[in-house]
Amino acid sequence: MQSRTPGPRTGRPRSTTADAAILAATRAALVELGWSKLTLGDVAGRAGVAKTTLYRRWAGKNELVVDAVAALFDELEMPDRGSLAADIEGVVLQLAAILDRPETRGGLMAVVAESTRDAALRERIRASVVDRQKRLVLEGRARAQTRGELPPETDPDTAARTTDLIFDVVAGAVMHRTLVSAERVDPAWAQAFTRLLVLGLAGAAEQT
């Protein structure tokens, strides 16, 4: 049997305005109802779209919540505050502020728990949140290398492993403090944490 090449997709293009309204409605529902009581029907009503519109875009509630929370993390920026330490402190405080929002806290904890028995959901979280935000590490390191605060890295594999490690350390520490320990990430904590991280980066650079 001869294989057929799929033709161009027909129908109306996906509306970015509708997507933004749906994700905003999802975050509002997370604040008011919590993850357990949130339904696609409620989100559709808040967003002013048909429930079928949601099902065409998302397989279910978990995927929708992941994307709604991921959009908040996309607001993160690596500030240029003049030094590597100051830049890290700035992004740490931004991350903590996002994690402190009830829609992030409740939604993220819920989908992470669900992902322990759903490999596809776990991959969606990694792709939508983790991998996308590694851009901050890449930007911060490149800026620090330009300033001469960190040496350049010539081996791509080593650079990729370092990026992963820095991201895991920063995100893991801030998420643990805010979501698990339920402690504040204030400027004093951010400064102390950053000092420890920068000392570690300097020591690692000396060994390479």
C-alpha positions, 0 to 999 in steps of 0.5 A: 500500500502506497503511503500518503503524505499528509496535506496542509492542515485546514481550518482556522489557525490556533488563536494566541489570544484564546490561548492566553485567555485560557491560561489566565482563566486556569490560573484564576481557577487555581487560586479560587478553586485549587487544583482538585476542584478545577475543571475544564468546564469552569476554565472554559466558562471563565475564558469565554470559549467552548469546552471543545476548544480546550480539548483540541489544545490540551489532553486534560487538566494536568497538561493545561495546568502545566502550560498555565504555570509554565507561562509564569516562569517565562516571565523570568529574566536574567537581570544585568546588575553589574556582576555575576553575584548580583545577577544571580541574586536578582533571578533567585528573588524573581523565582521565589516571587513566582513560586510564592504565588498561589496559582504556581504553588498549588498547580506545580505541586499538584502536577509534579505529584501526578507526574510520578505515575505519568511519564508523558506528564513528567516529560511535559513538565521538563520540556515546558518548565525546566528546559525552557528556563535553562536559558537563564543559566546560559545567559548569565554564564555568557555575560559573566564570561564576557565580564571575565568573571568566569573562564570560557568553556570550549567543550560543549558536553562539559558546558551542557553538564555545567548548565544542567548542574547550575540550574538544578542547584538554583531551582532545587534550592529555591523550590525546596525553601519555598515549597517544602520548607515553607520559608521566605526567600528574602534578600539576605537568604538570596545573598548568602545562597549566591555567595555559596554558589559563586564560590563553588563556580570559582572553585570548579573553574580552577579545577578545569 
